[in-house]
């Protein structure tokens, strides 16, 4: 039986859907429907977690994701949305992070991309303390993601842009989102009691970029207006947003036994 989501913010009666059960504890922050011509890209700076463990005590493994995403608007039923693609970084070995993407509609991702080596080969360096991710819905059949590795002071170490054009049908892009998750490598095998964790993952400088300037998209739970329309954790208290700042938040995911 699925858990009840823990709501951080909800406007306009937005339903929390769809829920991904057996995908570990996680959290999401969604904007309201936006004009992509007004906000042609979104960006965040991720401060890498203090600690990560993707190897479960049950002998199974997870992948740690800290990501942005772009998706279509809600369907008339209000129970689902019209396609979405995750775009961010993943840690698969408790050591380095590298760019990643996943489109659930077409079942395409960096792991089955013809240029997979470009993603898994672009890893964080020992000096990397922050990662800036910028996502752009270029057109209905193309999105781009730029990943920049930064020092603790914000100096750029290296950066790379990835273009995804493998969609089988044209998309309508209407919303941006961000999330943190610990996803089991074997689908459906998840008890959230395997001692895997992400400790002190942090989103900062969450921006909806305009042709001139930007709009901050912090959660702001007290606000009765956007741009954030929905924010929630799933699997609470094993996923918690511990600090909410004006331009981001700090989160923990801990699947303690």
C-alpha positions in Angstrom: 0.0 0.0 0.0 1.4 3.4 -1.0 2.4 5.9 1.7 0.6 9.3 2.1 2.7 12.1 0.6 3.9 14.8 3.1 2.8 18.1 1.6 5.2 21.0 1.8 3.2 23.3 -0.5 0.1 22.9 -2.6 -1.9 25.4 -4.6 -5.0 25.2 -6.8 -6.0 21.9 -5.4 -3.2 20.2 -7.3 -3.3 16.4 -6.9 -0.1 14.6 -5.9 0.1 12.2 -8.9 1.3 10.0 -10.1 3.0 8.4 -7.0 5.9 6.1 -7.6 5.7 3.4 -5.0 8.7 1.1 -4.5 11.1 3.7 -5.8 12.6 4.6 -2.4 11.9 7.8 -0.4 12.0 11.0 -2.4 10.8 14.5 -2.8 9.7 16.8 -5.7 9.1 20.5 -6.3 6.9 21.5 -9.3 6.2 24.9 -10.8 2.8 25.9 -12.0 2.1 25.8 -15.8 4.5 28.3 -17.4 5.1 29.9 -20.7 8.3 28.5 -22.1 8.7 31.6 -24.2 8.8 33.6 -20.9 11.0 31.1 -19.1 13.1 29.4 -21.8 15.3 27.6 -19.3 15.6 26.7 -15.6 18.8 26.3 -13.5 20.0 25.3 -10.1 23.3 25.0 -8.3 23.5 21.7 -6.4 25.8 21.5 -3.4 27.0 17.9 -3.3 25.8 15.9 -0.3 28.0 15.4 2.7 27.6 11.7 2.5 26.0 9.2 0.1 25.6 5.4 0.3 24.0 3.5 -2.6 24.9 0.0 -1.4 22.2 -1.6 0.6 22.7 -4.0 3.5 20.4 -6.4 1.7 23.0 -6.8 -1.1 21.0 -4.7 -3.5 22.0 -1.4 -5.0 20.4 2.0 -5.7 21.3 5.1 -7.7 21.3 8.5 -6.1 19.7 11.3 -8.3 19.6 15.0 -7.7 17.9 16.5 -10.7 15.8 19.0 -12.6 13.1 18.1 -15.0 10.7 19.4 -17.7 7.2 18.0 -18.2 3.9 18.7 -19.9 0.8 20.1 -18.4 -1.7 18.1 -16.3 -4.3 16.1 -18.2 -7.9 16.9 -17.9 -8.4 14.1 -15.4 -5.9 15.7 -13.0 -4.4 12.3 -12.3 -1.4 12.5 -14.6 0.6 14.7 -16.9 1.7 14.7 -20.5 5.2 13.4 -20.4 8.3 14.4 -18.6 12.1 14.1 -18.6 14.5 14.0 -15.7 17.8 15.9 -16.3 20.5 16.1 -13.7 23.3 14.1 -12.0 23.6 10.6 -10.6 25.9 8.8 -8.2 26.2 5.1 -8.8 29.3 4.2 -6.7 29.5 6.4 -3.6 32.3 8.3 -5.3 31.7 10.4 -8.4 28.7 12.0 -10.0 27.9 12.2 -13.7 25.1 13.7 -15.9 22.0 11.6 -16.3 18.6 11.8 -18.0 15.5 9.6 -18.1 12.3 10.0 -20.1 9.6 7.7 -18.7 7.3 8.0 -21.7 9.7 6.7 -24.3 11.9 4.7 -21.8 15.0 6.5 -23.0 17.9 7.6 -20.8 21.6 8.1 -20.7 22.1 4.4 -20.0 20.7 3.4 -23.4 21.8 6.5 -25.3 24.1 5.9 -28.3 26.4 8.4 -26.7 26.3 6.9 -23.2 30.0 7.3 -22.8 29.7 11.0 -23.0 27.5 11.0 -19.9 29.3 8.4 -17.7 32.7 9.8 -18.7 32.0 13.3 -17.7 32.5 12.8 -13.9 33.0 15.1 -11.0 36.6 15.8 -9.9 37.9 15.7 -6.4 37.7 19.6 -6.4 34.0 19.6 -7.3 31.8 20.7 -4.5 28.9 22.2 -6.5 27.2 21.4 -9.8 25.2 23.9 -11.9 22.5 22.3 -14.0 20.7 24.3 -16.7 17.8 22.7 -18.7 16.2 24.1 -21.8 13.2 22.9 -23.7 14.6 23.9 -27.1 11.5 22.7 -29.1 8.9 19.9 -28.9 11.4 17.2 -29.9 14.6 18.5 -28.3 15.8 19.5 -24.9 19.3 20.4 -23.7 21.1 20.1 -20.4 24.3 22.0 -19.5 26.3 20.6 -16.5 29.0 22.7 -15.0 31.3 21.4 -12.2 32.3 24.1 -9.6 34.7 24.5 -6.7 33.4 25.5 -3.3 33.9 29.2 -4.2 31.9 28.8 -7.4 34.8 28.8 -9.9 34.1 26.6 -12.9 36.2 23.5 -13.4 34.6 22.2 -16.5 31.2 22.2 -18.3 29.5 20.3 -21.0 26.2 20.6 -22.9 24.1 17.5 -23.8 21.3 17.5 -26.4 18.5 14.9 -26.3 16.5 14.5 -29.5 15.3 10.9 -29.2 11.6 11.5 -28.5 9.2 9.5 -30.6 6.5 12.2 -30.5 6.5 15.9 -30.1 6.1 17.2 -26.6 4.3 20.1 -25.0 6.6 21.5 -22.3 4.8 23.4 -19.5 6.4 22.9 -16.2 9.8 22.6 -14.5 10.6 20.5 -11.5 13.4 19.4 -9.2 13.9 16.3 -7.0 16.1 14.1 -4.9 15.8 10.3 -4.9 17.4 7.0 -4.2 16.1 4.6 -6.8 16.5 0.8 -6.6 18.4 -0.6 -9.5 16.0 -3.6 -9.7 12.5 -2.2 -10.3 10.0 -3.0 -7.6 12.5 -4.3 -5.1 12.4 -1.6 -2.4 11.8 -1.9 1.4 13.4 1.4 2.4 15.2 -0.4 5.2 18.6 -1.1 3.5 20.7 1.7 5.2 21.2 3.7 2.0 21.2 7.4 2.3 21.8 10.9 0.9 22.8 13.3 3.7 22.5 17.0 3.3 21.8 17.3 -0.4 21.2 21.0 -1.2 19.6 22.9 -4.0 20.5 26.6 -4.3 20.1 29.4 -6.8 16.9 27.8 -8.2 16.1 30.1 -11.1 13.6 30.4 -13.9 15.6 32.2 -16.5 14.1 34.9 -18.7 15.6 36.8 -21.7 16.6 39.4 -19.1 17.0 38.4 -15.5 15.3 35.5 -13.7 12.6 34.5 -11.2 13.5 32.5 -8.1 11.5 29.3 -7.6 11.9 28.6 -3.9 9.1 26.5 -2.2 8.0 29.4 0.0 5.3 27.4 1.9 3.5 30.6 3.2 3.0 32.0 -0.3 -0.5 31.6 -1.9 0.9 32.2 -5.4 3.5 30.6 -7.7 5.8 29.9 -9.3 6.0 26.8 -7.2 2.6 25.0 -7.2 3.4 21.7 -5.5 6.1 20.4 -3.2 6.0 17.1 -1.3 8.1 14.3 0.2 7.2 10.6 -0.1 8.2 8.1 2.5 8.3 10.7 5.3 10.2 10.7 7.7 12.8 8.7 5.6 12.9 11.7 3.2 12.8 15.1 4.8 13.3 18.6 3.6 15.2 19.9 6.6 15.7 23.5 5.6 13.8 25.7 3.2 15.6 28.8 1.8 14.4 31.5 -0.5 16.1 29.9 -3.5 16.3 26.2 -2.6 16.3 23.7 0.1 18.3 21.0 2.0 17.1 17.4 2.1 18.0 14.1 3.6 17.0 10.6 2.4 17.8 7.9 4.9 16.5 4.3 4.5 17.5 3.2 8.0 16.8 -0.3 9.0 
